[in-house]
Amino acid sequence: MTQDLDPLETNEWLDALDSVVTFDGTDRATFLLDELLDGARRSGVPVPYSANTPYLNTIPPDREPQYPGDLEIEQRIRSLIRWNAVAIVLRANKESSELGGHIASYQSAATLYEVGFNHFWNASSESHGGDLVFVQGHSSPGIYSRAFTEGRLTEEQLLRFRQEVDGGLSSYPHPWLMPEFWQFPTVSMGLGPLMAIYQARFLKYLHARDLADTANRHVWGFLGDGEMDEPESLGAISLAGREKLDNLIFVINCNLQRLDGPVRGNGKIIQELEGVFRGAGWNVIKVIWGTGWDRLIAADKTGLLLKRMEECVDGEYQDFKSKNGAYVRQHFFGKYPELLDMVADMSDDDIWALNRGGHDPQKVYAAYQAALNHTDQPTVILAKTVKGYGMGEAGEGQNITHQQKKMGETVLRAFRDRFRIDLPEERIAEIPFLPLADGSKEHVYLHERRTALGGYLPARRRRSTESLDVPPLSAFDSQLKGSGEREISTTMAFVRVLTTLLRDKKIGKRVVPIVPDESRTFGMENLFRQFGIFSQVGQLYQPEDANQLLFYKEDKSGQLLQEGINEPGAMSSWIAAATSYSTNDTPMIPFYIYYSMFGFQRVGDLAWASGDMRARGFLLGGTAGRTTLNGEGLQHEDGHSHVQSATIPNCVSYDPTFSYEVAVIVADGLRRMYADQEDVFYYITLMNENYQHPAMPDGVEEGIVKGLYLFREGKSTKAKAPRVQLLGSGTILREAIAAADLLEQDWGVAADVWSAPSFTELGRDGMAAERWNMLHPMEERRQSYVEAQLAGRPDGPVVAATDYIRAFAEKIRPYVKRRYHVLGTDGFGRSDYRRKLREFFEVDRHFITVAALNELAAEGTLPASAAAEAITKYGVNPDKPDPAHA
């Protein structure tokens, strides 16, 4: 520290600052300090930088608003909810710990939630669109407890916590399992913060485009300090700052503990997060010390108490709260005699009662109100709490507290006494659920508060008020007619479908195109000028291509969401739009197009969460397949996204080949999701390979949707020619068509060619039929769609080829009641010409032909020598390395 060469002058400066604060207020003082710092920088004076403020509450006591509620009544309600939250977990694990559950997280956060429920969070009503609250997943027992206390959940439901098979309460927030209760799945840590940011931005988007009035709505994200180590938790906070999302409030429960121990045992997580968020442009409010500390902090004229607060690391603070008042006196205050003198008139119980700010409703209310009033910045509230607050020797402030599932009778008695719960001694061991007595002050108060805020939360809307009037298939007439002599890709076919929808007078404004900085790759740059890129500030510059037809246009009412090189962010935007029918009663139609290799592989957790959230929308995996993106190589070539998408039960996946297939699939998705309001979402892979697209054959619409239809019947000059069935999807269907020509011309084999736009849907249909047959042995056997379609064709083997790993087409093997051979692109990708890649992965026309001849030989229809001749004729190397391992 630099030596003070003129203490008298220093005191004069400090006195001047005190005078400004006293007579002109803190805003004037802040202005003068900013001017001084700017002047110093201009003069070349090194200005010390710190992203941190002192380890004190951001809001001093004299600036706290008066608490609007009845603190005593709220304390009694809060205590009852605390007890019932404990009882939910303990009763579920009374026999064993098989079901699990979490006690400590909610106990640390109870005050943070209750202040919000009582005074801030609006439900959806005629006068308010509703606030969106992302509940921390491990706190779910506390939220169930409040709903029980409100009379929204029954004791029978509480007794079935984590017993979800028969409709019990879900372990964590899961809209799929409790579709009228939970809005957001948050227990996959890190996704809640990310999704909350993009939800807040999407509210701004809806408002700017006059689709919904969201001006008075806020997004509240409840997060854990340990959760902030997930890259997704902090990955988009700069966007929130840059976009000035003042409708976004993060509440980080800083109980200083993660699952195994301290979050920052050797440091201070609150100070670390303060620096990170302030650097990202957020308004930071720290709630560290409870009201009991105010007198001591005010008496700290020398700054010694603050020094002690700042020199203690989190590991020590955790240790203090795991002990008692005497221990705190000795080890916290006892380091300096002056501090011991400061608390000499306080008993050990008084010292133990010195609370952390996150457990003080007055401090929490002040922070929430300040956050609500703040403009032009998102706000993060860093609230210091104790993990397992009230659990005493069973886990308060202890490393084991996160896994704690049981509490002994002695500990429960202490918990009852600490929170002054009206429970007779003889009932403690019973761990009863305690409702509010009808007509009691607490009962009346609780319902009055929620009535004033529009109703009860959490609550979820299952269907939007209106279903959309979606266009018929005929609206995509140009795609149904084919491309004629022109060669186009399925990506371009999709862009034309999208453009048709954007121009639709009924639903065009509902369409939300989303791209992660790849618009030009997908041929979508024409959308820039026509529909604009959403920006809250518009365009503050003239783009360098302003004199061109397709110039880059940012607009306050822009329709396109351009998310930069940011797949998780773009996916979060898609989720916000895809669930808008529920969160905003404003159904939107999002189309998110991206490199398929960077889709489910990179954001699979978010895709799974969107299924849980009952999202409705379209995901487009562009430049899909392992051999179509020929110049990009291993890291870009997708051969497995369809296998990954199939793991999500309500994700409907397709791999179309022709433009009419794209049109039929999109039209079907619009009907199911927006007219019928079905809770599914669509994944469609698109290719960048150009070729001619035929017109749609008559009567194939049902087959396209179900996943299989006869594209072309095989022909042969022989009267009793051998016959084979060739199945393909995506661009490899064209190789199957070429193979059919070779089989007919060179080998006299008739090959029926089938387009299989969805092996995933075919596999699901087959499993459903298989299950029905198993459970109804006395009923007439049901056929799978695959079996029924092939049953109408002459005998002969089936060969399937796709641009994906063999597991994709293997899904239908049990339902193909013939010899079945699958070709696929197992192995790492390569960069080369498409024809070379298809030869390398053994999915080209020659390998399909050889496979078909081999299967016919295995059936005894042709001699094995035919396959051997084909290998020689087409130059196939039988000794080449297996691409699956090359």
Secondary structure, 3 states (H helix, E strand, C coil): CCCCCCHHHHHHHHHHHHHHHHHHCHHHHHHHHHHHHHHHHHCCCCCCCCCCCCCCCCCCHHHCCCCCCCHHHHHHHHHHHHHHHHHHHHHHCCCCCCCCCCCHHHHHHHHHHHHHHHHCCCCCCCCCCCCEEECCHHHHHHHHHHHHHCCCCCHHHHCCCCCCCCCCCCCCCCCCCCCCCCCCCCCCCCHHHHHHHHHHHHHHHHHHCCCCCCCCCCEEEEEECHHHHCHHHHCCHHHHHHCCCCCEEEEEEECCECCCCECCCCCCHHHHHHHHHHHCCCEEEEECECHHHHHHHHHCCCCHHHHHHHHCCHHHHHHHHCCCHHHHHHHCHHHCHHHHHHCCCCCHHHHHCCCEHHHCHHHHHHHHHHHHHCCCCCEEEEEECCCCCCCHHHCCCCCCHHHCCCCCHHHHHHHHHHCCCCCCHHHHHHCCCCCCCCCCHHHHHHHHHHHHCCCCCCCCCCCCCCCCCCCCHHHHHHHHCCCCCCEECHHHHHHHHHHHHHCCCCCHHHEEEEECCCCCCCCCCHHHHHHCEECCCCCCCCCCCCCCCCCCCEECCCCEEECCCCHHHHHHHHHHHHCHHHHCCCCCEEEEEEEHHHCHHHHHHHHHHHHHCCCCCEEEEECCCCCCCCCCCCCCCCCCHHHHHCCCCCEEEECCCCHHHHHHHHHHHHHHHHHCCCCCEEEEECCCCCEECCCCCCCCHHHHHHCCEEEECCCCCCCCCCEEEEEECCCHHHHHHHHHHHHHHHHCCEEEEEECCCHHHHHHHHHHHHHHHHHCCCCCCCCCHHHHHHHCCCCCCEEEECCCCHHHHHHHHHHCCCCEEEECCCCCCCCCCHHHHHHHCCCCHHHHHHHHHHHHHHHCCCCHHHHHHHHHHCCCCCCCCCCCCC
